[in-house]
Amino acid sequence: MNVIHKPASTGNARPRPVLMIPLRRCGSHALRLRLNLNPQFYSPYPLHIADYMPIVPLYGDIADDNAYFRMVVDVVGLQAASIVKWPGNAFDPVDIFERVRHEPRSVHRITWELLLCAAEQQNARVVMDKSLDDVHYAHELMQLFPNMLLLNVVRDPRAQVASMNRAIIHDFDTLINAQTWVAAHRAAQSLIERYPGRVLTIRYEDFLHDEEATLKQICNFFDIEFLDKMLDISESQEARQISKMSALWSSNSSSPITTNIDKFKEQLKTQEIEIIETLAKEFMLRYGYEPMTEANFAFDTHMLVDATERSGDAKKFAWQDLEQKNFQDYILRQYRVDYLSSVRSRLERSR
């Protein structure tokens, strides 16, 4: 394993940062893995730093070198605890701290230093973070990196919520996940309005119908060359690797199936579809998704409380089920959860 050290200055610009937004289960891995077949581009498995954000206030004043170095050490540790490793990369916290100590201080700046260093080791011109949930912190990122671009990947909310409902990384209820979908897209819309020239919006369904045209559009936006080999996902070693690791990624080693676009009609009840269409009405209209219902569902005050309770019970069962069906996936995910918990406990004790 190679330890990343600061390269000698060559005067060359660093890789251009890109953040994919706004919400997971939108087909993001399918895009990332194909783009990674281009040597000008690099996007490792995401850190999902949004999971870390509740811990950040516990560090206190990060203007203090002691507190900021502790944060650097812990973020480097989070990268090491990642479910999917970044091949060949190990980071020296002292080196990372020296790189960022005289720049505006933020957990995001630390995270992006890891990404930039890794991309430099790959000789990439563009580095992308697929931590889509960072859409809620992207205004800060756009200030930290004035040349950052945003890739806004839109998926039919009915299909995306149906997928979220079965994913252990989300909730297990249509109402909660539909609210999450809308909140993410509101955050994305705020970014589109403020930085129109720095955001490219694509629809996942358009990618399914014409992979080449969509990938060419993205490459043009990133100012990198489109390569025919990006259309052959069988060439991706990472796609083969992660497809065996988790049921969430099982389809990533093969071409997407266009008939699955309407699979949500079998997975969701009519009432669930109307809930989604009612909440997401504005964005469905914006992105060209035709409603199937009147989109006028009447919500009552108890629905969210009941949904939260149901989802919590279902999540407990899902973790138990995952442990039985795929112990490796379970242990890797639990290790990351335990790491975050241990960091929180240590910081709380020190305070």
VOFI-501254 format. One record per residue (C-alpha): residue number from 1; x, y, z. Coordinates in pm, 1 decimal. Layout:
N
R  nr        x        y        z
R NUM        X        Y        Z
...
***
This chain:
351
R  nr        x        y        z
R   1      0.0      0.0      0.0
R   2    129.7    342.3    -95.9
R   3    125.1    632.7    145.2
R   4     29.6    958.1    -22.7
R   5    275.7   1240.2     37.2
R   6    268.0   1591.3    -96.9
R   7    408.6   1590.8   -450.2
R   8    670.4   1837.6   -557.8
R   9    513.0   2153.6   -694.8
R  10    493.7   2153.4  -1074.2
R  11    286.8   2465.0  -1116.9
R  12      4.6   2259.3  -1267.9
R  13   -353.1   2311.3  -1158.8
R  14   -502.6   2054.2   -929.3
R  15   -781.8   1824.2  -1054.6
R  16  -1111.7   2000.7  -1101.4
R  17  -1359.6   1909.3   -824.9
R  18  -1708.6   1782.7   -907.5
R  19  -1987.9   1691.6   -668.2
R  20  -2269.4   1463.5   -776.3
R  21  -2607.8   1559.6   -629.4
R  22  -2878.4   1532.8   -492.3
R  23  -2978.8   1186.6   -356.3
R  24  -2863.2    824.9   -358.8
R  25  -3043.6    546.2   -549.5
R  26  -3056.7    759.2   -863.8
R  27  -2825.5    539.9  -1072.6
R  28  -2518.8    722.0   -944.9
R  29  -2291.1    418.5   -932.6
R  30  -2376.6    329.8  -1293.2
R  31  -2253.8    673.6  -1400.8
R  32  -1950.7    684.2  -1170.0
R  33  -1822.5    342.7  -1275.9
R  34  -1847.2    423.5  -1646.6
R  35  -1679.7    761.9  -1604.9
R  36  -1401.5    592.7  -1408.1
R  37  -1307.0    401.5  -1723.5
R  38  -1170.3    734.2  -1848.3
R  39   -814.7    794.2  -1716.6
R  40   -878.8   1170.1  -1712.0
R  41  -1146.4   1116.1  -1447.9
R  42  -1135.5    972.2  -1095.7
R  43  -1413.2    908.6   -846.8
R  44  -1351.0    664.6   -561.8
R  45  -1622.6    512.7   -346.5
R  46  -1775.6    808.2   -159.1
R  47  -1709.7    891.4    205.4
R  48  -2068.4   1014.8    259.3
R  49  -1942.0   1281.8    494.5
R  50  -2303.5   1382.4    566.2
R  51  -2308.4   1095.1    816.7
R  52  -2019.2   1266.8    995.2
R  53  -2177.9   1611.1   1020.6
R  54  -2364.1   1555.5   1353.2
R  55  -2024.0   1493.1   1515.1
R  56  -1854.9   1808.5   1385.4
R  57  -1976.2   2049.3   1659.5
R  58  -1813.3   1827.0   1922.4
R  59  -1465.5   1933.5   1806.3
R  60  -1525.2   2284.2   1936.5
R  61  -1328.6   2568.3   1779.8
R  62  -1137.6   2421.8   1485.0
R  63   -937.4   2744.0   1460.1
R  64   -738.0   2571.1   1733.3
R  65   -471.3   2350.8   1571.9
R  66   -523.7   2078.1   1830.5
R  67   -896.3   2046.1   1750.1
R  68   -843.5   2068.0   1374.9
R  69   -567.9   1807.7   1372.1
R  70   -792.5   1575.4   1570.9
R  71  -1058.6   1624.0   1303.8
R  72   -806.5   1548.7   1029.2
R  73   -705.0   1225.7   1203.1
R  74  -1067.6   1119.4   1240.6
R  75  -1161.9   1195.6    877.5
R  76   -859.5    998.2    758.6
R  77   -984.4    719.1    985.1
R  78  -1329.8    741.2    828.8
R  79  -1175.8    693.7    486.0
R  80   -991.5    387.2    614.8
R  81  -1322.2    252.5    751.9
R  82  -1491.2    290.0    413.4
R  83  -1696.1     -8.2    295.2
R  84  -1513.6     -4.9    -39.6
R  85  -1144.0     78.0    -13.5
R  86   -964.1    329.8   -229.9
R  87   -709.0    106.1   -403.6
R  88   -346.5    178.1   -315.9
R  89   -417.2    490.2   -110.6
R  90   -326.6    544.3    252.4
R  91   -312.2    891.8    398.1
R  92    -70.6   1045.6    646.9
R  93   -276.7   1270.2    880.1
R  94     25.9   1493.2    948.3
R  95     72.8   1550.4    576.3
R  96   -298.9   1621.6    522.3
R  97   -301.7   1863.9    815.8
R  98     -4.0   2057.3    677.7
R  99   -178.6   2087.2    342.3
R 100   -497.2   2238.5    480.9
R 101   -397.9   2417.1    801.6
R 102   -355.6   2759.9    638.4
R 103   -673.2   2739.1    428.1
R 104  -1034.9   2803.9    535.4
R 105  -1106.3   2534.5    792.1
R 106  -1386.3   2285.7    739.2
R 107  -1448.4   1913.2    755.2
R 108  -1532.1   1944.3    384.5
R 109  -1191.8   2091.7    307.4
R 110  -1025.5   1794.2    477.7
R 111  -1242.1   1548.7    287.8
R 112  -1168.2   1713.0    -43.4
R 113   -795.8   1715.3     25.4
R 114   -813.0   1336.0     41.9
R 115  -1001.7   1328.2   -286.9
R 116   -765.7   1571.3   -459.5
R 117   -458.1   1381.6   -342.4
R 118   -602.0   1051.3   -459.2
R 119   -689.9   1199.3   -799.2
R 120   -339.0   1341.3   -836.4
R 121   -198.2    995.2   -775.5
R 122   -420.1    874.4  -1061.3
R 123   -306.3   1164.1  -1285.5
R 124   -670.5   1261.3  -1330.4
R 125   -787.3   1603.1  -1448.5
R 126  -1127.5   1577.5  -1281.0
R 127  -1218.5   1430.1   -943.0
R 128  -1578.0   1364.3   -842.0
R 129  -1731.7   1295.6   -503.8
R 130  -2043.6   1078.2   -528.6
R 131  -2153.9   1178.6   -178.9
R 132  -2487.9   1301.0   -309.9
R 133  -2622.8   1389.7     35.3
R 134  -2364.3   1668.3     46.4
R 135  -2612.8   1866.0   -162.9
R 136  -2718.9   2014.2    171.4
R 137  -2365.0   2150.7    226.0
R 138  -2283.8   2235.2   -135.2
R 139  -2310.3   2612.7    -98.3
R 140  -2012.3   2596.2    137.2
R 141  -1826.5   2372.6   -107.0
R 142  -1891.1   2612.0   -394.8
R 143  -1725.6   2886.1   -190.0
R 144  -1431.7   2665.4    -92.0
R 145  -1375.0   2563.4   -454.3
R 146  -1473.6   2838.1   -701.0
R 147  -1413.2   2600.9   -993.3
R 148  -1630.9   2318.6   -855.7
R 149  -1895.5   2172.7  -1086.5
R 150  -2217.5   1996.4   -988.7
R 151  -2363.4   1694.7  -1167.8
R 152  -2734.1   1689.3  -1083.9
R 153  -2873.4   1340.8  -1152.8
R 154  -3253.0   1330.2  -1159.8
R 155  -3460.9   1013.4  -1143.1
R 156  -3837.0    965.6  -1149.2
R 157  -3928.6   1011.0   -780.8
R 158  -4165.0    713.6   -789.4
R 159  -3889.9    481.3   -909.9
R 160  -3630.3    633.9   -680.2
R 161  -3848.8    617.2   -369.6
R 162  -3939.6    256.8   -452.3
R 163  -3566.8    182.0   -462.5
R 164  -3501.3    376.9   -142.4
R 165  -3774.3    181.4     35.0
R 166  -3569.6   -136.5     -4.3
R 167  -3227.3      9.2     80.1
R 168  -3078.0    -12.3    426.6
R 169  -2913.1    326.8    375.2
R 170  -3255.8    493.5    364.0
R 171  -3585.3    466.8    548.1
R 172  -3839.8    195.2    492.1
R 173  -4142.9    410.0    427.5
R 174  -4271.9    588.0    118.0
R 175  -4383.5    905.2    296.7
R 176  -4048.6    959.8    470.0
R 177  -3845.6    883.5    159.8
R 178  -4064.5   1106.0    -56.6
R 179  -4005.1   1391.7    186.6
R 180  -3631.5   1320.4    169.8
R 181  -3648.2   1324.6   -211.4
R 182  -3822.6   1661.9   -216.8
R 183  -3582.8   1817.3     37.0
R 184  -3283.2   1704.1   -169.1
R 185  -3425.0   1846.7   -489.4
R 186  -3512.7   2175.1   -322.6
R 187  -3151.1   2202.5   -214.5
R 188  -3040.5   2119.8   -569.0
R 189  -3273.9   2379.8   -715.7
R 190  -3123.2   2645.2   -488.1
R 191  -2781.1   2558.6   -631.3
R 192  -2906.9   2561.0   -990.5
R 193  -3051.3   2908.6   -940.5
R 194  -2737.2   3046.6   -777.0
R 195  -2477.0   2874.5   -997.5
R 196  -2651.7   2804.8  -1330.4
R 197  -2329.4   2778.9  -1529.7
R 198  -2173.5   2529.5  -1290.1
R 199  -2453.4   2271.0  -1282.8
R 200  -2537.6   2003.1  -1539.4
R 201  -2870.7   1825.7  -1493.5
R 202  -2930.4   1486.6  -1653.5
R 203  -3217.5   1242.8  -1619.1
R 204  -3129.3    884.1  -1534.0
R 205  -3401.2    762.5  -1771.1
R 206  -3229.6    943.4  -2060.0
R 207  -2905.5    767.1  -1967.4
R 208  -3085.1    431.3  -1977.3
R 209  -3220.7    503.0  -2325.4
R 210  -2893.3    639.7  -2467.4
R 211  -2580.9    584.2  -2257.4
R 212  -2348.3    727.4  -2520.5
R 213  -2529.8   1057.7  -2563.0
R 214  -2553.3   1112.7  -2186.5
R 215  -2189.0   1026.0  -2121.7
R 216  -2079.3   1255.2  -2406.2
R 217  -2283.4   1536.5  -2251.8
R 218  -2117.8   1480.3  -1913.1
R 219  -1767.0   1457.0  -2059.5
R 220  -1821.4   1780.4  -2250.0
R 221  -1934.1   1949.8  -1927.8
R 222  -1625.0   1820.6  -1743.8
R 223  -1401.2   1913.4  -2039.6
R 224  -1265.1   1562.0  -2075.4
R 225  -1258.6   1334.7  -2377.7
R 226  -1535.5   1082.1  -2434.9
R 227  -1396.7    731.4  -2484.4
R 228  -1587.4    442.5  -2643.5
R 229  -1462.2    205.6  -2372.1
R 230  -1677.6    394.4  -2119.7
R 231  -1976.5    213.8  -2272.5
R 232  -1839.8   -130.6  -2180.2
R 233  -1901.5   -176.8  -1809.3
R 234  -1758.8   -529.6  -1827.4
R 235  -1415.8   -362.0  -1837.6
R 236  -1465.3   -217.9  -1488.1
R 237  -1294.7   -424.4  -1221.0
R 238  -1459.1   -213.3   -951.3
R 239  -1804.4   -280.1  -1099.2
R 240  -1739.2   -654.0  -1079.0
R 241  -1607.4   -617.2   -724.2
R 242  -1889.2   -414.2   -571.4
R 243  -2164.1   -607.9   -751.5
R 244  -2061.8   -908.2   -539.6
R 245  -2034.7   -712.8   -215.1
R 246  -2391.2   -591.8   -164.2
R 247  -2740.6   -646.9   -297.7
R 248  -2761.9   -268.9   -336.1
R 249  -2498.8   -285.0   -610.5
R 250  -2574.1   -622.5   -770.1
R 251  -2679.3   -473.2  -1104.4
R 252  -2373.7   -251.4  -1150.4
R 253  -2166.3   -503.2  -1344.9
R 254  -2416.2   -525.4  -1630.7
R 255  -2596.7   -292.9  -1868.0
R 256  -2903.9   -122.0  -1721.7
R 257  -3243.0   -266.6  -1814.0
R 258  -3472.3     -4.8  -1964.6
R 259  -3787.1   -201.9  -1881.3
R 260  -3712.3   -141.1  -1512.3
R 261  -3805.7    225.7  -1557.2
R 262  -4169.3    141.9  -1474.9
R 263  -4095.0   -130.6  -1220.1
R 264  -4222.2     98.5   -944.3
R 265  -4577.4     30.1  -1066.1
R 266  -4539.5   -324.7   -930.5
R 267  -4354.1   -218.3   -616.0
R 268  -4577.7     63.9   -493.9
R 269  -4945.7     76.3   -406.0
R 270  -5163.0    338.0   -575.8
R 271  -5183.4    533.9   -250.6
R 272  -4803.3    542.6   -226.0
R 273  -4776.0    668.9   -582.9
R 274  -5022.2    946.4   -503.9
R 275  -4825.8   1041.2   -190.0
R 276  -4508.7   1075.9   -395.8
R 277  -4680.0   1264.0   -678.5
R 278  -4845.8   1503.4   -432.5
R 279  -4520.3   1589.3   -255.8
R 280  -4299.4   1592.9   -566.2
R 281  -4551.1   1757.4   -801.4
R 282  -4336.9   2066.7   -864.9
R 283  -4026.5   1870.5   -962.1
R 284  -4209.6   1606.8  -1164.1
R 285  -4347.0   1888.6  -1377.0
R 286  -4004.7   2051.0  -1401.3
R 287  -3832.1   1733.4  -1519.7
R 288  -4106.7   1591.3  -1739.5
R 289  -4246.8   1301.1  -1535.3
R 290  -4617.9   1245.2  -1604.2
R 291  -4838.8   1183.1  -1298.3
R 292  -5056.7    872.9  -1274.4
R 293  -5295.9   1008.2  -1008.7
R 294  -5468.9   1332.6   -915.4
R 295  -5162.9   1412.1   -700.8
R 296  -5384.8   1554.0   -430.3
R 297  -5333.0   1318.8   -137.3
R 298  -5481.4   1439.0    194.6
R 299  -5222.5   1402.6    470.8
R 300  -5315.3   1384.8    838.5
R 301  -5106.9   1477.9   1141.5
R 302  -5047.3   1119.9   1255.1
R 303  -4913.0    982.1    928.0
R 304  -4551.6   1084.4    980.6
R 305  -4541.7    954.4   1338.5
R 306  -4678.8    617.7   1228.6
R 307  -4443.2    609.0    928.7
R 308  -4141.2    676.3   1148.0
R 309  -4234.3    393.5   1384.6
R 310  -4292.6    148.8   1099.8
R 311  -3967.9    244.5    932.8
R 312  -3769.5    201.8   1254.3
R 313  -3905.5   -147.9   1308.1
R 314  -3839.3   -240.6    945.4
R 315  -3482.1   -109.3    964.4
R 316  -3404.7   -327.0   1268.2
R 317  -3533.9   -629.3   1078.0
R 318  -3334.3   -529.5    768.1
R 319  -3008.4   -522.5    965.3
R 320  -3085.6   -865.7   1110.2
R 321  -3174.6   -996.8    766.8
R 322  -2854.8   -853.1    616.2
R 323  -2645.9  -1022.8    885.3
R 324  -2801.1  -1357.2    792.6
R 325  -2786.5  -1318.9    413.7
R 326  -2456.8  -1133.8    361.0
R 327  -2236.1  -1127.1    668.4
R 328  -1953.3   -947.6    486.7
R 329  -2174.9   -656.7    379.8
R 330  -2323.1   -644.5    730.0
R 331  -1986.3   -640.4    908.9
R 332  -1836.0   -376.6    678.1
R 333  -2135.9   -147.3    720.7
R 334  -2147.9   -208.3   1094.7
R 335  -1775.3   -135.3   1124.0
R 336  -1830.9    210.0    974.9
R 337  -2127.6    271.0   1206.0
R 338  -1916.0    162.5   1503.0
R 339  -1629.9    389.6   1393.4
R 340  -1857.6    695.0   1383.7
R 341  -2002.5    598.0   1721.6
R 342  -1655.6    561.4   1874.3
R 343  -1546.4    903.4   1746.6
R 344  -1858.6   1062.0   1893.5
R 345  -1807.8    887.5   2229.8
R 346  -1444.4    996.3   2252.5
R 347  -1526.9   1358.4   2172.4
R 348  -1812.2   1364.4   2421.2
R 349  -1586.2   1228.3   2694.0
R 350  -1316.3   1485.3   2617.1
R 351  -1567.2   1770.0   2640.4
***
